[in-house]
Amino acid sequence: MLNIFFFKAALGIYFLGMASFLYFLVSRKERPPRFSFGLTGIGFLTHTIALIVRTVEASYIPITSLHEAMSFFSWALVLAFLLVEYKYRIHVLGSFVLPLTFISLISSAALPMGIKMLDPLLQSAWLGVHTILAIMGATAFSMAFLAGVMYLLQEWFLKSKRFNSLHYKLPALDLLDTLNYRAISFGFPLLTLGIITGSIWAEYAWGTYWNWDPKQTWSLIIWLFYAAMLHGRVAMGWRGKKAAYLAIIGFAGVIFTFVGVNILLYGRHAFV
């Protein structure tokens, strides 16, 4: 199928972009070559074509299987990187985003990629709205996670006074802390809307807004975690190192909810 051709092409281009950004990470160059960003842009365009072609071939938004959801997540992650790069010019961020994108996409490639007939219960616009909102929320939390990782690295360099080339490429701690906060502030409303629209779809499909399905339960746990994190930041000053650790812990929960629940826990609210 044509969508798989473009998908595999995007995977290969992202791999080259990842290799280019990782070379920049370990090199003494102060700015990544335009080649790195060019590859990322071409990969993103190719990936976009793959998603559009699959939508046409399937006649529905391709986010109903784990392969499709992980592919869409990878696409959204690159989009988020391009937007953050445009606003903040954090060039080194590509050295962290592209590996995560490639891991997600290569995992997606390992899953069945065929287009399946959509279950009648899934034939609702609410499913597309719910899933897109949830994945975009997960993407924002991914950016907070990466900001947290970079924050801890930069803080370690400053405390140990090891001022190597990576230290000079990483942004200031204040900027990384701000990026962490803004990413979570952006992702939390998306997750909230994703849960609400998911409940509406559940009532349409199953006749009940909430039935404590494993994915619903873990989504609520993640929502409560980030709600507490935002409250702690505003009311109790949870910033800096604490916020970085919490962003990393929260992202681990997001990954478990997104992938682990689907594999380890039985429930009808799961990708196939």
N, C-alpha and C positions, 0 to 999 in steps of 0.2 A: 504494500500500500504506500501511496505517495507520502503520507504523513510520517511514516516510519523512516523513509529516506531522509527527510528534512530533520527529523528528530536525531538520527544518528549523525548527520552532518553537524548539527548544533553541538552535539556531545563532543565530537572531535575538535571543533573550533574552541569550545570552552576549555578543553584539555590544553590546547596550545596557549590560550590566554592565561590559564592557571600557571603553566610552566613559565611564561614570561613574567608574570607578577611575582612568582616565587624567586626567580632569578634576581629581580629587582630587590626583593626583601633581603637577600644575603649579599648583594653587591654593595659597592661603595657609591653608587650613583645616587644623587639627591632626588632626582625626579624620574619616574618610570617613563620608558620610551612611549611615544605615541602608538607604537606597534601594539602594546598591551591593551590600551583602550580601544584601538581599532579592532583587534580580535574580539574583544568583549562586545563591541557594538555589532559586529558582523554575526557573532554567535547569537546575540539577542534577536536580531532581525530574522535569522534563520529559524530560531526557536519559535518566534511569533508566527512565521509562515507555517511551521509544523502544527501549531495549535489551531490556526485558522483552517488548514486543510483537513485536520481531523474533525473539526466541528462540521465542516461541509460533508465529509464522508459518513459521519455518524448521525447527522441530523439532530444533534443535541450538544449542549455544552460539555466538552470532554473532561469531566471532573467526577465521574461516578465510580472509578476503580482506583486502587492504590497507585497503580502505574500513572494514571492520568493526574491524580492529585499531587503526586510527588513531582511530576513534570511541571505542573502549573506552579507549584511552590518554588521550583528552581527558577522558572521564568520571572515570577514576582520578586524573588530575591535579587536577581540581576537588575530588574527595574528599580528596586529600592536603592541599590548601590549607585546606579547612574544618577538618580535624583539627589542622593546625599552628596555624591561627588560634585555635582553641579552647584549645590548650595554651599558646601563646606570645604571643598578641595582637599579632602583627606585621601591623598593618592595611595597611601599604603593600605587603605581599606580593601582595595582590590586583592591584595595578597592574602586576605582572610576570607573575603566573600567568594572568590572564585573556587578555592578548594571545597568550601561547604556546598557551593552550587554543583560542582562536579560530583561530589560524593552522593548528593541527593539524586542527581540525574543518572549516574551509573547504577544506583540502586533501583531507580525506576526502570532502567533498561533491562535489569535482571528479572523483572516481573513480566507476566504475560501482557503482550502489547496489542493483542487483537481487539477489534471493536465488537462489543456484544450488544445484543438486543436489549433495550432498556426495559426493565421491569415496569409494568403498568403503575405500580405504587410510586415509582420514582418519576413518573411523567408529570412533574409539577414545576412551575417557575420558582416556587419557594425553595426547591432543592438547590438550584443553581445559585440563587441569591445567598442562601445559607452557607453553602460550601465556599463560595468565593470570599465572603466576609470572613469566615473562619480562617481560611488559608492566608488572606491578607493580614489578619491579626497575627498569625503565627510568623509571618514574614517580618513584621515590625518587631516582634519579640526576638527574632533572630538577630536583627540589627542591634538591639539592646545587648544581647549576649556577646556579640563580637566587640561592641564598645566596652563591655565589661572585661573581656579578655585583654584587650589592648590597654585598658586602664591599669590592670594588675601588672602587666609587663612594664609599662612606663613607670609605675610606682616602684617596682623592684629595681629598675635601672637607677632611679633617683636615690633610693635609699642605699643601694650598694655602691653608688657613685661609679658605675661602669658605663661610661658615656661612649658606647660604640655607635656604629652607623645606624643600627635599628633604633636606638634611642632618639636620634635626631630626625628620623623619619616619622616616628609616632607623634601624634598631636599632643598638645598640653593636656594635663589632667582635667582642667576645668572644661575644656571642649568635649572631651570624652564623657565626662559626667553629664554634661548637658545633652549630648547625643543619646546617652542611655535613657535619660528622663523623657526626652521628647519622643523617642521610639516607643517607649512603654505607654506614654500618654496618647500616642496615636493608635497603638495596637489595642489598648483596653476597650475603647468604644467599639472597635470593629468586632472584637470577641463578644462584647455584650450584644451587639446587633446580630451576630452570628448565632448566639444561643437563643435569642428571642425568635428570629426567623426559623431556626431549627425546630423550636417548639410548635410554631404555627404549622410547619410542614408535617411534624409528627402527628398533630391532631388531624390533619388532612389524610395522612397515609395510614395511621394506626388507630385513630379515634381517641387519642389522649395526648395532652400537651406534654406530659412528663411521665415516664415509667421507670426511671432509675436504671436505664440501660447503662452498661459500663462506660460507654463513650460520653453519655450525658453526665454521668456522675463525675468522671474525671475532668470534663470540661468545666463543671461547676467548681471543682477543687482548684483548677488553674485560675478561674475567674476570681475566686476568693483570695488566692495567693497574690495576684497582681493588684487587687483592690486594697489589700493590706499593705502591699509595698508602696503604692501611691499615697495612701493615708500616712504611712510612716515617714515618707519623704516630706510631705507637707506639714504634718503635725509634730513630728519628732526629729526631723532633720536627718533622715537616713540618706546620706549622700556618700560620695567618694567610694572608698573600699567596700563598705557594707553594701551599697547599692550595686556595685559590680558583682559581688558574690551572689546577691539575691537574683540578679539578672541571669547569671549562669545557672543557678538552681532552678529558676522558673523555666528556662529554656529546656532543661532536662525533662521537666514535667510536660512541656509542650510536645517534645519528641515522643515521650511515652504515650501521651494521649493521641497523637497523630498516627503513630506507627505501632507502638507496643501494644496498645489496647486491641488494635485490629488483629494482631498476631497471637497474643497470649490469652485474651479474654473473649469469651463467647458473647455475642450480642447481635441483634438484628440491625443495629445502627452501626454498620461497619462497611468499609470498602471491600470489594470483591476482587 
